[in-house]
Amino acid sequence: MPGGVNSPVRAYQAVGGSPPVIAFGRGARVTDVDGNEYIDYVLSWGPLILGHAHPSVVQVLQRAAERGTSFGAPTELEAELARMVIGAVPSIEMVRFVNSGTEATMSALRLARGYTGRDRILKFEGGYHGHADGLLARAGSGVATLGLPDSPGVPKAFAEQTLLAPYNDLAAVRRVFEQHPDEIACIIVEPVAANMGVVPPADGFLAGLREVTQEHGALLIFDEVVTGFRLAAGGAQALYGVEPDLTCLGKVIGGGLPVGAYGGRTEIMQRMAPTGDIYQAGTLSGNPMAMAAGIVTLSILGVTPKAAAEQDAARRDAGPSNEAPTNEGCYRALDELTSQLTDQLLVLARRAEVDVQINRAGSMFTLFFTDAPVTDYASAKRADTERYARFHRAMLDRGIYLPPSQFEACMLSLVHMEADVEETLKAAGEALQEVRT
Ligand SMILES: *Cc1c(COP(=O)(O)O)cnc(C)c1O
């Protein structure tokens, strides 16, 4: 396997050394093949909001496996998860399941292009939307970690269709639209950026994107692959009160199995085959294993198919609403524990006289080694990656498993406990002292 991994961010190229080989995970912890145990803040890069091997997830997977792992035909499970997603995410009236976040964004872009009859798309520097051609321009995440420019292998003609603007820069977005009138099919954006490290949207940024796209007849796509059901049951769109035309989901909705989804207004979604003329398909799409894991995960987050169905009916009667049926309690608990961790990390960094900025949104955060606020890709890139590498190693040595890149998000799960946070803070206090110079 190139670099010994099946996804580049897993290699330790940016932080040095080689990655632990994981034997198993339980709750908030993973254990490697040498028997070392770590508190896990990667959580498979986002999906595991219930932690590893949650008993309910394991149980439904066993049951689902016994009934057959794939049929390539309609099942009740996919309908149930669809009802949950539609009920919970404000802007989704119709949804299609795919097998990864990459497939979701790729398909949503095709739909936006087919629907508007335009070819160009606008994405943000440092925004990651999977590895589809045309989405790799300044793609943050692994591309930034490895210092790769834009990937070879993407035809120039495709790359040219991708326009770029700095995140949180509405004026730049307006300029791009003025330079390319009637050419832009859509804006695709992470409503809270998580792949250049966590960067929340500035006040009015998302609402501004909604406005510009409407003015110019373009669609607004929220890539909520990481934020969906992590920040709130309705995703970032519920939190910030801005409704996109299309939403991409993944990660949490598969409960740790390969999954993705895209959805939006019925009028747009019906352009997909077989009701419409835009093609997209998948042998294993909506497979019972992923659907079962997704259903039980969303259930534990408070999204019930019943509540979702009621919500859906109520919405049809009452028009649009931002109220999603959520278990407020779990998101509040995640928020509180995470802020407890980040508040204390700041105190420890100050004590060690190390310049840091901590950006947090709900249960995800990034500790940037820099003295200036991080609001976009350019400011993220000013962080001291060499210091991050040493910090990462110092934490790993103390049993804390952080993402092996300055430009990724740390995540907490519902099974991270205060004791885990305390253990993490103890390690961080020592690690920060170690990276002072
Ligand atoms: C992880 C991620 C993707 C890609 O999802 P895969 O399942 O890895 O293909 C797309 N967009 C965002 C915002 C992500 O965080």
The ligand as an SDF file (V2000), in Angstrom:
LIG
                    3D

 15 15  0  0  0  0  0  0  0  0999 V2000
  -14.5360   13.6180    5.2810 C   0  0  0  0  0  0  0  0  0  0  0  0
  -15.1070   14.6700    4.4260 C   0  0  0  0  0  0  0  0  0  0  0  0
  -15.4640   14.4300    3.0850 C   0  0  0  0  0  0  0  0  0  0  0  0
  -15.1390   13.1370    2.3740 C   0  0  0  0  0  0  0  0  0  0  0  0
  -15.8020   12.0430    2.9030 O   0  0  0  0  0  0  0  0  0  0  0  0
  -15.2120   10.5570    2.5840 P   0  0  0  0  0  0  0  0  0  0  0  0
  -16.2140    9.6500    3.2080 O   0  0  0  0  0  0  0  0  0  0  0  0
  -13.8610   10.5190    3.2140 O   0  0  0  0  0  0  0  0  0  0  0  0
  -15.1490   10.4330    1.1120 O   0  0  0  0  0  0  0  0  0  0  0  0
  -16.0870   15.4290    2.3890 C   0  0  0  0  0  0  0  0  0  0  0  0
  -16.3540   16.6100    2.9460 N   0  0  0  0  0  0  0  0  0  0  0  0
  -16.0270   16.8940    4.2280 C   0  0  0  0  0  0  0  0  0  0  0  0
  -16.3700   18.2200    4.7960 C   0  0  0  0  0  0  0  0  0  0  0  0
  -15.3730   15.9310    5.0000 C   0  0  0  0  0  0  0  0  0  0  0  0
  -15.0020   16.2340    6.2470 O   0  0  0  0  0  0  0  0  0  0  0  0
  1  2  1  0
  2  3  1  0
  2 14  2  0
  3  4  1  0
  3 10  2  0
  4  5  1  0
  5  6  1  0
  6  7  2  0
  6  8  1  0
  6  9  1  0
 10 11  1  0
 11 12  2  0
 12 13  1  0
 12 14  1  0
 14 15  1  0
M  END
$$$$
